[in-house]
Amino acid sequence: MVQVKKLLVGILSLMNHITQISETGGMIEVLNKLTRLSMSNTKTIV
């Protein structure tokens, strides 16, 4: 019984970790989009 609880805690912990990684990735994507939208298009004159 103790081993089953340890296994379940490990699985739930891993699921929480994966969820946090996914949420962080989503936030980074949104920030990148906002950054691209706010950047003006510039041309380099040589």
Residue pairs with C-beta under 8 A, 6 or more apart in sequence:
none
